[in-house]
Amino acid sequence: IAVILAGPGVNILIAFALFWAVLSSGDLNGASWLESLNPSVRTVVSTTSVQAALPGKPAAGVLQAGDRILAVDGQPATVTSATQRIASHRCAGTLTDGCRSATPVALTVRRGGHTLTLSVFPRYSKAERRMLVGFTFGATAKQFGLLAAAGASASEMWHITTQTLTGFEHALTSAKARGQVHSIVGITEIAHESVVAGSGYAFVFLGFISLILAVINLFPFLPLDGGH
């Protein structure tokens, strides 16, 4: 029993160490992938920096990627307050999709070491049901302490384990699910893409594979069990 459990045990420790390293280091790429694996564990937080101004939107040509929004209409900005202040503007006439606000939004931004005040007229989006300027907020990895990173890593591992077991159950009963199972060649290709994308992606992928191997090697039937 000790010999059979040794292999999966090491796989589990490797996965835990890699996830913990990604979260405690604050790597944005790795944290983003971990949150996509388990959205219930928030590993990424939005910031008031501008990630991109959307083409064809009011912010295009006004805001630039990397701008940090300090205030909106003279009020200190957080992601929530900035969104609310922009949404508080109203069109001059009937509220229709694409109508322009009667008054501009005053944005105080930090750009290249300088503080600027910019004006932009938001437009109403029927799909979003609010006024929009047309930019996306940036994001940063959530800061975890050593113990908090350990707890988040354990939560990620538990979620991946349950999803793996569910996935194998579906693979036994669904041809579509079986078609999504990757061969060793497919896994190698994904591994290569992850390494090229950055160290954070690579660490999360290796931890993910290590945890999957631990689960598979604990299955008590041939040819998957660790004893075989």
KAFENNOR-V577360 format. One record per residue. N is the residue number from 1. RES is the residue in one small letter. SS is DSSP state (H for helix, E for strand, - for the rest). NEAR is the number of other ideal C-beta (glycine too) atoms within 8 Angstrom. D_FIRST is the distance of its C-alpha to the first C-alpha in Angstrom with 2 decimals. Layout:
N RES SS NEAR D_FIRST
N RES SS NEAR D_FIRST
This chain:
1 i - 4 0.00
2 a H 5 3.80
3 v H 6 5.45
4 i H 10 5.11
5 l H 9 6.08
6 a H 8 8.47
7 g H 10 10.87
8 p H 14 11.52
9 g H 9 11.72
10 v H 8 14.37
11 n H 13 16.06
12 i H 12 16.47
13 l H 8 17.89
14 i H 11 20.19
15 a H 14 21.49
16 f H 13 22.15
17 a H 9 23.93
18 l H 13 26.06
19 f H 16 27.09
20 w H 11 27.88
21 a H 9 29.93
22 v H 15 31.91
23 l H 16 32.76
24 s H 10 33.63
25 s H 7 35.74
26 g - 11 37.76
27 d - 12 37.56
28 l H 11 39.48
29 n H 11 38.13
30 g H 17 34.48
31 a H 16 35.29
32 s H 12 37.24
33 w H 12 34.41
34 l H 16 31.95
35 e H 12 34.58
36 s H 6 35.05
37 l H 10 31.35
38 n - 10 31.57
39 p - 5 35.22
40 s - 5 34.43
41 v - 11 33.54
42 r - 6 36.83
43 t - 12 36.33
44 v E 12 39.86
45 v E 8 43.20
46 s E 7 46.65
47 t E 10 49.40
48 t E 11 53.17
49 s E 10 53.29
50 v E 17 54.47
51 q E 9 52.00
52 a E 7 54.59
53 a E 14 57.93
54 l - 10 57.92
55 p - 5 60.59
56 g - 5 63.52
57 k - 12 62.79
58 p - 11 65.02
59 a - 13 62.76
60 a - 11 63.11
61 g - 4 65.37
62 v - 9 65.26
63 l - 13 61.71
64 q - 7 59.72
65 a - 7 56.03
66 g - 7 55.17
67 d - 11 57.83
68 r E 11 56.69
69 i E 13 58.39
70 l E 10 59.69
71 a E 11 61.83
72 v E 14 62.99
73 d - 7 66.57
74 g - 6 66.68
75 q E 8 63.61
76 p E 6 60.55
77 a - 13 57.94
78 t - 7 54.36
79 v H 10 52.69
80 t H 6 53.46
81 s H 11 56.98
82 a H 12 57.93
83 t H 8 56.94
84 q H 8 58.88
85 r H 12 61.97
86 i H 14 62.17
87 a H 8 61.72
88 s - 7 64.54
89 h - 10 67.16
90 r - 8 69.15
91 c E 11 71.16
92 a - 7 74.93
93 g - 5 75.45
94 t - 5 73.40
95 l - 6 69.64
96 t - 9 68.83
97 d - 7 66.07
98 g - 7 66.79
99 c - 12 69.62
100 r E 9 70.18
101 s E 15 70.19
102 a - 7 73.58
103 t - 6 72.54
104 p - 7 70.30
105 v E 15 67.14
106 a E 11 67.56
107 l E 14 64.49
108 t E 13 64.29
109 v E 14 61.92
110 r E 9 60.92
111 r E 10 61.27
112 g - 3 61.26
113 g - 4 62.17
114 h E 6 64.96
115 t E 7 65.24
116 l E 8 66.85
117 t E 8 68.05
118 l E 10 67.76
119 s E 8 69.12
120 v E 12 67.65
121 f - 10 68.57
122 p - 14 65.53
123 r E 13 65.67
124 y E 14 64.49
125 s E 11 61.52
126 k - 7 61.63
127 a - 5 58.00
128 e - 6 56.84
129 r - 5 59.65
130 r E 8 60.60
131 m E 13 62.49
132 l E 12 60.68
133 v - 13 61.57
134 g - 12 59.16
135 f E 12 56.56
136 t E 7 52.84
137 f E 11 51.44
138 g E 10 49.19
139 a E 10 45.70
140 t E 9 43.67
141 a E 13 40.09
142 k - 10 39.55
143 q - 5 39.27
144 f - 11 36.00
145 g - 7 35.38
146 l H 7 32.15
147 l H 6 30.70
148 a H 8 32.22
149 a H 12 30.75
150 a H 10 27.25
151 g H 8 27.87
152 a H 14 29.31
153 s H 12 26.42
154 a H 9 23.94
155 s H 11 26.34
156 e H 13 26.58
157 m H 13 22.84
158 w H 8 22.61
159 h H 12 25.61
160 i H 13 24.35
161 t H 10 21.04
162 t H 8 23.10
163 q H 8 25.59
164 t H 11 23.05
165 l H 9 21.76
166 t H 8 25.44
167 g H 9 26.35
168 f H 8 23.99
169 e H 8 25.39
170 h H 9 28.87
171 a H 10 28.18
172 l H 6 27.48
173 t H 6 30.79
174 s - 8 33.10
175 a H 5 34.58
176 k H 6 35.73
177 a H 11 32.25
178 r H 8 31.01
179 g H 6 33.95
180 q - 6 32.72
181 v - 7 29.41
182 h - 6 29.84
183 s - 6 29.18
184 i H 5 28.01
185 v H 6 31.76
186 g H 8 32.35
187 i H 10 29.54
188 t H 8 31.02
189 e H 8 34.43
190 i H 10 33.30
191 a H 12 31.60
192 h H 8 34.91
193 e H 8 36.90
194 s H 11 34.73
195 v H 8 35.15
196 v H 6 38.88
197 a H 8 39.20
198 g - 9 38.07
199 s H 8 35.30
200 g H 13 34.52
201 y H 13 33.95
202 a H 12 31.88
203 f H 14 29.52
204 v H 16 29.04
205 f H 12 28.48
206 l H 11 25.87
207 g H 15 24.06
208 f H 11 24.39
209 i H 10 22.99
210 s H 13 20.03
211 l H 15 19.22
212 i H 10 19.80
213 l H 10 17.37
214 a H 14 14.62
215 v H 12 15.58
216 i H 8 15.89
217 n H 12 12.57
218 l - 9 10.95
219 f - 8 13.28
220 p - 4 11.85
221 f - 5 14.58
222 l - 5 15.95
223 p - 4 17.03
224 l - 8 15.50
225 d - 12 11.73
226 g - 9 9.86
227 g - 5 8.66
228 h - 6 12.45
